[in-house]
């Protein structure tokens, strides 16, 4: 069996390494002419780190990213709502890391070249669609010079992201982006460490929120912090756009956070020191009825783009990859393996997409805002401790990283 993977992002490269680990031949085709460490920060939760550890990549990730100690939620006045330890400190067998997305992708790519050989990764080939010939899938690839190539595989995996051409061909009526009405402004800033230098925090409510976490272990060791941050506001529907590399001025949003200084963090200063800010509409797509057509299948954002809530998007792509690799290895025929994968992963990720539309675990901030918009003296008079703990645990179970599930045999 030979598998073709469209897209050299986190999902596609993770799948390539997992297939290679299981003795399944594969090739990766990527539209970019060069892989560069682009993007901002992501979180690798314990269920994702379990898979990275199985690939032998935990030491490399530990050199790049910060091992997250805790997650804390605050209201817009800087008052604490809920906090919990993360990773090893929370009783998991695997840590949680906050890492620069591009640096993590470069680690995956370098490992793939080392293990699969440089000939297994093809750059400058953009997938425009596919054809099913019954016993395989033929992917149509546009080269940088405009030439159209056709490559045939026993299985074709579309890991080509939220704008996947293969998804669009498979489901032309279910491809539109669904805009949440909220805009994200993302950047990184070098600053003094806040709290213990390893904490992630979220503050505000669903219409005005700020998220931050440190992502550079080398800088942390030097007593500084490279802080990934996200400012979020509700905007007019006309603000929606499809440009994911749009650099914008801070004046679009910074005044909304001008008084967010709480002693342990100065958010206006953090915004001010960013060299570049990028604007992203918060979008997802409706869950699909199927991911498989013949011998072609969707994975990651091509299958289930979701709001960046719960720090779970990259983790779900990695879990997709693990499941697909396992099913292809165990199946009697490739189509059986694809359908087993779809039956396992589609309902799980559809549930996360829908739950994220309800703010996932971040709903504790919205509840606090609705019940006590001017603040509080005791959060447990606003939200009982049991309710806070239950919200956090429910999302972990839904997303597959509650401690009990991860401790169980596969």
N, C-alpha and C positions, 0 to 999 in steps of 0.2 A: 504494500500500500504506500502511495506517495500522496502527501497532503500539501496543498498550496495554501498559503496564508497571505491574505491581502492586508497590509498594515503592519508597520514595525513600531507600534506603540506598546504600552505596557501589556495589554492583553495578547497581542500577536506574538511578541517576543517571549512572554511567559509560556504561551502554548508551544512555541518552537522548542524551547528548552525541555518542556515536559514530554513532548513527543520523542525527542532525541533520547531522553532518559529511559523511555519505554521501547526503544529500538525501532521507532517508526520514522521513516524518511520524510523530510519536509523541506520546503523552500519558503522564504518570506519575500514579498514584493512590496516595496514602499514608494509612494509618490514623490517624496522629497529627494532631491538630488544629493543631499548631504544630511546626515543626522547630526544635529547640534543640541546642546543642553538648553532647550527652550522651556518656557513656562515658569510656574511659581511653585508653591508648596503643595504637597499631598500628605495624607496620613496613611501609614500601613498598619492596620489594626491586627490584633493577634491571629485572626483566622487567615489573613493574607501572609503574615510572617511565618506561620506554620508551613505554608507552601514554599516560601522563599528559603526557609531553613532546609526543607527537603531537597532543594536544588543546590544547597551549599552556599547560598548567597548572603546569609545573615552577617558574617564578618564584614563583607564589603559594604553592606548597608549601614552597619554600625560605625564604620569609618566616615560615612557621609552625613548621616542624619542624626538627629537628637532623639534619644530614648525618652519618650514622653512620660512624665511622672504622674500628671493628673490632668483632668478636664474640669473646668469650673464655669458655671453660668452666673451671670450678673444681670440686674435690671439696668435701665438706662441711667440710673443715678449711681451706679457702681456698687450697689448693695448685693452681697452674695445670695444666690438662690439655692444652688446645689453644686456640690463638687464630689468627685470620686477619683480614686487612684486608677491608673491605667497600666496595662501590660503586666509585667512581673509583680508590681506592687499590688495589683488587684487579684493576684492569685492565679494568673495564667501561666502556662509553661513557656509562653513566647512573649516577647516585649512588643510594645507599640513604638513605631518610629515616625517622626515628622521629618520629611526629606524634600529636597528640591526635585520636582518631577523630572526635569531634564537630566539631572545627574543620575537619578535612578534609572532612567531610560538608557543612558550611556553605559551604565553597569550591565544592564540586561543585554544590550547590543554587543558589547565587548565579549561577554561570556558566550553569547550565541556564536560569534565569529570563531572564538577559540574552540568551542566544542563541536560545532556543526561544520566549520570551515567557511572561509570567506565567500566561497561560491554559493552558499545557501542563502545569502542576503543580497537582494537585487534592489538598487536604488534608482530613482528616476523613472519608475513605471507606475502610472496612475490607472487604477481599475476603472473601467467605464461600464462594465456589465459582464454577463456570463451567458453561456449556452449549455444546456444539458444534453448530452448525447446518449443517455441511458446508462452507460457503464462508467461514466465519469462526468466531470465538469470542465468546461473550457472557459478560462477567464480572458476577457478582452482588455488589453493593456495598452495605454498610450505612452509612448516613449517621449523623452524630452525634445527630440527632433521632429515630433509629430507623427512618426510611424506607428501603425497599429500592429501589435503582436497578439498572437493567440497561443496560450499555453494550457495544456490539458493535465488534469490531476484526477486521481481516484476520489479525492474529497477536496472541496474548496471551502475555505473558512474566510468569511468576511469579518475582519477586525479593523475595518477602515473608518471607524469613528461615527460621530453623530451625523455627518453628511454622507454617509455610505451610499455609493452608487448602486451597490448590490442590493442593499435593503430597499432602495427606491424602486429598483426593477422588480423586486419580489413583492413589494407592497406599495404600489404607487398611490393608493388612496389613503394610506395610513402613515405617510411620511412627514406631514407638516409639523413644524416645531410648535409646541404649546407654551406660550409665554406666561409666566407667573405674574407679570406686572411689577416685578422687582428687578432692579439693576445691581450688578456687582461691580465694584472697582477693586482691582487686585494689584498688589505690588509687594516688594520686599524693601526693608529698611534696616540698615545697620544701626544698632543702638546699645545702650547699657541693658544688661539682662533685667527682666522684671520677675517678680516673685522668686522662685528657685532657679530660674534660667531654663527650666525644662517643662513648663506648664503651658497648656493650651487653654484659652478662655474664649467665651462668647458672651456678648453683652447686648442688651436692648430688647427688641421684640420683632415680630415678623415684618414690620414696615420700616424699621430703622435698627440696624444691627451692625456690630463690629466683631470680627473674629481675628484672633492672632495666635501664632505659635512659632517658636524658633525652629530653624531647619538646617543649621550648619554645625556639626560637631567640631570640625577644626576651629571655627571661630569661637565656639563656646569654651574650648580648652584654653583660648587666649584671653578669656575674661570678657568677651564681647558677645553679641547676639545678632544673628541675621534673622530678622523677624518677618515671616510671611503674614500679610494681613489682608483682610477683605472688608470693605465698607459696603453696606447694602441699604438701599432705600426703595420704597415704592415710587414708581414713576408712571407717566401717562402711557397708554398703549402704543402711541405713536413713536415711543422711544425704542421699540424693538428693532434690531438689525441682526444681520448674519455674519458680521465681521468679528472673528474671534482674536484678531491681532490689532485691535483699534486702540492706539495710545491717545489719551485724552488729558486735558488739564485738570488739576485738582480742584479748581474752582467750581466744577460741576457739582461737588458734593461736600467739600471740606467744611463749609459753614454749618452744616447740619450736625457736625461733631465738635464744634468749636469749644464747648464747655465740658467735654468728656475728659476731665483730669481728676484722677481719684487717688493721688498720693503714690500708689504703687505703679501707676502707668499714666503716661501723658500721650493720649491718642492724637491730639492735634500736632504734637511734635513728631510723632511717628509718621503721620501723613506727610508732613512738611519735608522730611528728610528722604523720602523716596525719590529716586532718580527718574523713574518712569512709572506711570499708572496705566493699566489696561482695563477697558470696559467690557464686561460680559453680561448679556442679558441672561437672567435665570430662566432656563428653558428645559423642557423634557419632551418626550413624545409618548403618545398613548401606547399602552402595552399591546403587543401583537398577538394574533391568534396562533401563529406558528413561526418558527425560525428556520425550518427546513424546507427545501424544495429540491427533490431529487437528491443529488450528492453535494448540494451547496447549503451552507449553514451560517448563521449569524452569531457573533460573539461580542461581548463588551458593549461599548456605546452604540455599535451598529445594531445590537439587539435590544438594548434597554437603557437608552439615555435617561438619566435621572437628575433631579436637583442635587446640588452639592450639599446635602444635608446628612448629618450622621457620619461624615468622613468615610463614605462607603463606596464611592464609584469605582476607584481603582481596585479595591478589594474584590468587588463583585466580578470584575473582568478576570482577575486572577483565579477566582473560584470557578468561573466558567471554564477557563483553560484546564484546570485540574480535572474537572468533571468530564470534559470532552476527551482529554487524553486517556483517562481511565476507561471511558465507554468504548472508544475506538480500539483500545488494546484488548478489551474483553469480548467484544461483539463477534458474532459469527460472520457478519457481513458489514461493510461500512454503513449502508443505509440503516441497519438496525442500531448501530452505535450512535448515529446522529439522532435518531428518534428517541433513544434512551436518554441522551443528553438533554434534548428539548423537554422531555417529560419531567426531568428532574429540575432543571434550572429555570425554565420559563415561568412557572407559577411562583417560584420563590422571588425572582427579580420583579415580576409584575406587582407583587405585594409590596415590595420596597418602594417602587416608583409611586404607587398610590399613597403609601404611608408618608413618604417624603413630601407629598403635596399637602399633608396635614402637619408639616414641620417636624416629623420624626421625634427624636428625643429633645429637640430644641423647643418643643411646645411648652416646656416648663417656663421659659421666658415669656411666652405669650400669655400663659395663665396668670403669671405674676403681674404682668402689665394690665391685664383686664380686671383683676381683682384688687390691685393696689397701684393704680397708675402714678400716684404721687410718692410711692415708696412705702416702706414698712419698718417697724422696729424689730419684729420677729417673723421671719419667713414662715415658720410653722403655724402661725396664726392665720396665714394666708393660704398656704398649701401644706397639708399635713406631711410629715416625713415619709409616711407609708406611700402616699400618692406620688411623691417625687421618686422614690426608689422603684415603684412599680412602673412608671413611665420609662425609666432608664432600662430596666430589665426586659420589658416587653419589646423594645426596639432591638436589643441585643439578640433576643431569641428570634425575632423576625429576620434579622440580617445574618444570623448564623454564627454569632460570636459571644453567646453567653457562656460563662465558664463551664457549666455542666455539659453543654453540647460539645465543646472543644475537648473536654477531658474524655469523652466517650470514644471507643474505637471507631475507626472509619467504617 
